[in-house]
Structures are given as C-alpha cells and as structure tokens.
Amino acid sequence: MLLIGTDCSGIEAPIEALKQLGIQFEHKWACEIDKFARKSIFANYQPEIMYKDITKRDNSQLPDIDIYVCGFPCQSFSLMGKKLGTSDPRSNIMLHCIDVIKTKRPQIFILENVKNFKFIEKGQPYNFLIDSLTNIIDEDNEREYNIYPDIYNTKNYGIPQNRERIYIIGIKKDIQLCHYEKPQPLPMKQIDEFILDKTINITYTPSSVLSNKIKNKSQNFICPTDTFTKGMYNICPTLTTNSNTMYINTYNRFLSTYECLILQGFTVNFKHVISNYQIYKQIGNSMSVNVLKEIFQKILDSTVFKDIICN
C-alpha cells in the first residue's frame, strides 16, 4: 500500500492516475487554497487531511508518505502570465515544496510546472530547484535522490492535447532497481473520440472573425477564442483556465466540461459540484492524468515497488 500526499492539489490528477492504474494507496493529505477545488476534491476523492495553505503549516507534523506530488503555481513562469518569476510571491511555493521533501523524505516525488519554468530569469529558479533537490544528503552524507527532469507533452501519450509541461522526478537511490527511463510515446487518438455529443448545434452563431477562420473546414478543428492562443488546430490546444473558449467547428459549439476533462485524462464519472466556470478553470490548471500514469508506471517499474501495480 503506497502512501501519497499532494500539495497544490487542484482536482487531484495524481490520485486519479493511481486509481486508473489500479494501484492500492492511502491518500494521506491534500492541500488546496482554492475553495472550489477543495469541493471538487471532496466530491471525488477521500484525502485523510485537507490543508488549505501550504505556507501556513508545520511540515514536520505531516504524515509519513511514500510519494509526494506538487504542481506548484505556474502563473509566475507561464508564457501566458506576467512572467514575474521570483518577484511573484506565488513562486515562493517552490521553497515550501523543497521543505516538504527535505522534512518528510518521500521515496518518490514529482514536481510539475509549465515548460517556461526552465527558461525564465535565464534558468535561475529552475537551476536553484534542481540544485536544492540534487543536494539533499542522507545520513551517510551521500546524495539521497536521483533527479530526472524532462518535458512531457500530453499529445505524446494517447490524448490529442498539445500540452508541454516540465516534470521533475526524484527517486531515492536506495529503492531503485534500475535507471528511470522516460516513457516512450504512444499513438495519439483522434480528436473525434473525445467529442461526447456529436449533435451539430444549429442555434449558435459564430462571430464574423470565427466564421472566416472555419470557412471550408470540413474536418474537426478546434479554434480557441481566448486572447492567448491563435489559429486553428486539428488537435486540442493547451487547455487553460479559459477552456470554455475552445470552439470545435464540426459541431458548431465549444468543448463541454466533460470533453475537457477527458482531454486531461479524467473520466466522465468525475462529479461536478461547482459551476461550469470553476470546473473549466480547474481543468486548465490540472496536470494530465495520462502523462502521470505513464510516469508512475515507469517509476514503479524501476523501483522496489514494481510489484504493487494491480492491473
């Protein structure tokens, strides 16, 4: 039985990934500052403890865990945000993640952020994080973790969403049986497999700009109408907190919340207990379940936990 704790938990993509893999686990804690995300967590998962603010707790009092996962805030580093980097107080969450790892010494940890985190401020925040994790020392004065940072794209693991994120994986050296290898790409499914309602909407009237973009397009194209992404795509562009703006021309409507959820690897059984506005926002902030499943599988295959997978 694996013990897991999550911070900046969102709608708990790591927990969903473990469930879909059929891995037995205990969800020791979640931590989420957004009250609407906490409602979604309680409706769909059962963390033993819910913390509201990672910056206002004593990490030495946290339960022991085997796995720690945190998708620390990306607004400081995202190309879509103000790119304030370490001048943004939200970037300090990274320091609390480091403290959790140093204090609780999980067997495995996964930290996630936007691709641009690696490059902002000439790589200084990224290099600081990698150095801090690499230089965690065990009681024998040896480096405790092997660190594997890499960029993963959701579209490379079966789901047609272009979503590049950096995942920083740490594995205790004393539990590794072999080197961790990045999962190989999987065939990508067609976008139409993720469209749940194939009824053409005859009541919606696209704007003139949108009409010109979709003119003479007979196959499925998704055209975001938010201010950040331009053009038309035959796969889903990166889902953002404005995911309700993803227009699909073939059906003359925007992607539904459930379609966005399955484009992030969740299932249609995910319970909605908040407004559509809030669930779209949570989906855009989430990690991709399909990516986490592949990472978990590869991590466990390389460690003493390899036989814990049930499926």
N, C-alpha and C positions, 0 to 999 in steps of 0.2 A: 504494500500500500504506500503510494507516494504522498508526501505532504507538500502542499503548494500554497504560497502566499503571493498575492498580486497587489501592486500599487498602481495608481493612475489607471484603475481597473476598467474604466469605460463600460462596455457591455460584455466584458469577460470573454474575449476571443480565446485566450489560453485555456480557460475552463471548457469552453465549447470544443476546442480541439482535442483535449484529453477525453471528453465524453465520446466524441465521434471515433476516436481510436480504440475505444473500449478499455481504457486504462483505469484501473482502480486507484482512487485518490481521495484524500481528505482536503477540503478547501479551508485551510486554517484561518486565512483572513483575506479581506478585500479592503481597498482604500480608494474612495472616490469623493471628490469635493463637490461634484455636481449632484444636486438633489434628485434631478430627473433620471440621471444614470443610475443612482442608487435604487430608485424604484424599479428600473428595468432589471437590475441585478437580483433584487429580492424576488421578483416575479419569475425569474428563470433559473436561478442558481441558489445555493444554500451555503454561503460563507459562514463559518462559525463566529467570526468577529467582523464587524464593519467599522473601519476608521474613516473619518471624514476628511482629515487633513494630515498628510504625511509630514508636514513641518511642525506639527504640534503633538508629538507623541515621543515616548521613550523607547527607542528601538531595542534596548536591552530587555524590555518586557514583552517583545513579540514572541509568539510561539515558535518552536523549532520547525524548520521546513527542509525539504529536500530540493525543491525548485522555487526559484524566485523569478517573477516576470514583472517588468515595468515598461510601459510605453510612455516615457516621460514627455512632458508637453513639447509639441513641435512648433508652436507659434513663434518662438524665439528664433528658429532656424529655418522655417519654411520659406520657399521662394514666393509663396502667396501672401505671406505676412509682411510685417515691417522689417524683418531681418535684423532685429536689435541684438541678437546674440546674447552675450553675457551681460549686456546692460539691461536686459529684460529680467525682472525678478523671477519670472517663471523658469528661467534657466537654472536657478538655484536648486530646483527639484533634483537635478542630476547629482548634486552633492549629497542629498538625502538618500538617493539610491545607492551611492557608494558606501554610505554609512551603514545601511541595512546589510549589505553584502559583507562588510568588514565585521559587523557585530554578530550576525547570525550564521555566517559561513555556510550558505546552502551548498549542496553538492553540485547544483547546476543553476546558472542564471541566464536569463535572456533579457536584454535591454533593446528597445526599438525606438527609432526616430526617423525623420524624413532624410532622404538622401543628402540634402544640402547641409545637414549637420556636420558632415565630414569636411566641408569646404569653407564654411563661414569663418570669418576672422582668421583667414589663412590656416585653417585647421587647428587653431589653438584649443578650443573647447574639446574637440574630438581627441586630439593628442593627449590632453590632460586626462580625459576619461580613460583612454586606453592605458596610459602610464599608471594611473591610480589602480586600475584593476590588475594589471600585469604585476605590479609590485606589492600585492598583498602577500605577506610572508607567513608561512606556517611555523609551528613550534620548533621545527628543525632548521629554521632560518632559510628555508627554500621557498621559491615562488609556488604558491598554492594552486593557482589555476592556469590552465591553458586557455588562451583567449582566441576566439575566431570571429573577427568582424568581417562582414560582407554585405553586399547589396543584393536584395532579393526582389523579384518582380512577380506580383500576383499572377500575371498572364502566363508565366512560365510553369505554373503548377495547376493547369487544367481549367482555370476560370478566366474568361475573357475580360479582364480589367487591367488596364495599364497602371500599375501602382508600384513604384520603386521605393523601397524603404531599406534603411540600414538596420541590420540585426547584429548585435554584439553578444556573442555566446561565450559563456565561461563554464568550464568543466574542471572539477577538482582532479588533479593529476592522479591521485591515489585510487580513483574509481574507474579510470579509463582502461579499457582493454585494447583499444586501437585508436588511431588518429580519426578525428571527426572529419568527414568529407561532406562538402556542400551537396545537398540533394540534386540529382540530375533533373533537367527539365522534363515535364510531362506534356503529352499532346493537349492542345487547347481546344476546348469545346466551342461550338458556335454560339453566338450571342442569342440566337432564337431559342436555344434550350433553356435560357434563363428568363424568357418572357412568359409570365404565368397567364396573362389574359391576352389572347390573340384576337380579340374583338377590335375592329377599327372604330375609333372614336369619330363620330360624324358631327359632333356638336362643337368641338374645339376649333377655333380659327387661329392659325399661326400668324404671327406678325409678318409684315411685308419682308423684313430682313430675313426672317426664318424661312419664309416661303421661297425666297430666291436661293437660299442655301440648299434646300432639299429638292429643288426642281429637278425633275428627270432622274431622281434616285429611286430605283425600284427595289433594291435590297435593303436590309436593315442597316441603318446608320444612326448613330447617336450624336446629337448636336447639343452640347452644353450651352445654355443661355446665360450662365453667370458671367461675372466680369473678368474671371481669371483665365478660362480656357476658351480657345477659339477653334473654328473649323468643325469638320465632321469626321467621324471615326467609325470604322466597322467593328471595333470592339469598344467596350465601355472605357471612357477616360477615367482618370483618378477620381474616385468618389470623394467629395469634400463635404463640409458641413452644409453646403448648398446643393446636396444631391437631388433635391426636388426639381432642379433645373435641367435634368438630363432628359432631353426630348428624343423620342425614337420615331423616326419618320414613317416607318411602315404602318404603325398603329395610331399615328397622329395624336400622341399623348406623351406625358412624362413618365419615367420609370416610377413604379409604385414602391412603397417602403419595403414590401416583401421581396420584390425583384432586386432592390439594392442590397437587402440582407443576404440573399443567396449569392449575389455577386461579391460579397465579402466572405462567403463560405459558411454562413449560418443556414439554418433550415427554416422551412415555413412554419415549424412548430414554435418558433420564438414568439413569446407572448408580448403583445402591445398593451402597455398600461399607461402610456403617456400620449401626448399629442403627436400627430404626424411631423410637425415642425421639429419637435425634440428628438424623435427617433431618427429622422434624416440626419440631424446634427450628430447624433451618437454613432450612426453608421459611418459617417465621414471621418470620425475621429478614431475608429476602431482599427486594430490590426486585422489582417486577413487570416481567417481560420485555416484555409487550405495551405498557406505558407507555414503556419505554426505546426500543422500536422506533420508536414514533411520534415521540419526541423526537429520536432520532438522524436519522430521515428528514428532519424539519423543519430541524434544524441544518445537515445537509449540503446540503439544497436551497438554503439561504441563504448558502452559502459557496463558496469556490473548489473545494471537494471534491465538488460536486454530481454530477459525472460518475463518481464512484468506486463508486456503487451498482450492483451487478451484476444484481439481479433487476428 
